[in-house]
């Protein structure tokens, strides 16, 4: 898993094979990581893992991972 913060905002990205379905996911917190919203699948088809996450200067989040074509 990888985490990135911007002020009190935190983005957490991870790879999972839970439920026999590989997925790259991300979840967000607005209170410095005390609580997170529901995870969002960013790739539910054929990810391999090795995720990374970063906040941009404009306040967007970039999530990167390895996956199959």
C-alpha positions as CSV (number, residue, x, y, z in Angstrom):
1,X,0.0,0.0,0.0
2,X,1.0,3.6,-0.6
3,X,-0.3,6.8,1.1
4,X,0.0,10.5,0.3
5,X,-1.2,13.5,2.2
6,X,-2.0,17.1,1.5
7,X,-2.8,19.0,4.6
8,X,-5.4,16.9,6.4
9,X,-6.4,15.0,3.2
10,X,-5.0,11.5,2.8
11,X,-5.2,9.2,-0.2
12,X,-4.5,5.5,0.4
13,X,-4.0,3.2,-2.6
14,X,-3.5,-0.6,-2.4
15,X,-3.6,-3.8,-4.4
16,X,-5.7,-6.7,-3.2
17,X,-6.7,-10.2,-4.3
18,X,-9.5,-10.4,-1.7
19,X,-12.5,-12.4,-2.8
20,X,-10.4,-14.0,-5.6
21,X,-10.6,-10.8,-7.6
22,X,-7.5,-8.8,-8.2
23,X,-8.1,-5.0,-7.8
24,X,-6.3,-1.8,-7.4
25,X,-8.2,0.5,-5.0
26,X,-8.0,3.9,-3.4
27,X,-9.8,5.5,-0.4
28,X,-9.8,9.1,0.9
29,X,-9.8,10.8,4.3
30,X,-10.5,14.4,5.0
31,X,-9.5,14.2,8.7
32,X,-5.8,13.1,8.6
33,X,-6.6,9.4,8.3
34,X,-8.9,9.0,11.3
35,X,-11.8,8.0,9.0
36,X,-11.8,6.9,5.4
37,X,-14.6,6.8,2.8
38,X,-15.6,3.7,0.9
39,X,-12.8,2.3,-1.3
40,X,-13.0,3.0,-5.1
41,X,-11.8,0.4,-7.6
42,X,-9.4,2.0,-10.0
43,X,-8.7,-1.2,-11.9
44,X,-10.8,-4.4,-11.4
45,X,-9.8,-6.1,-14.6
46,X,-6.2,-7.4,-14.5
47,X,-4.0,-5.4,-12.2
48,X,-0.6,-6.8,-11.0
49,X,-0.1,-4.5,-8.1
50,X,2.8,-2.1,-7.3
51,X,0.5,0.9,-6.6
52,X,1.5,4.5,-6.0
53,X,-0.5,7.6,-5.2
54,X,0.3,11.3,-5.2
55,X,-1.6,14.6,-4.7
56,X,-1.1,17.2,-7.5
57,X,-0.7,20.9,-6.9
58,X,-4.3,21.4,-8.2
59,X,-5.7,19.0,-5.5
60,X,-6.3,16.0,-7.7
61,X,-5.0,12.6,-7.0
62,X,-2.9,10.4,-9.3
63,X,-3.0,6.7,-8.8
64,X,-0.5,4.4,-10.7
65,X,-0.3,0.6,-10.8
66,X,0.9,-2.2,-13.0
67,X,-1.6,-4.1,-15.0
68,X,-2.1,-6.3,-18.0
69,X,-3.3,-5.1,-21.4
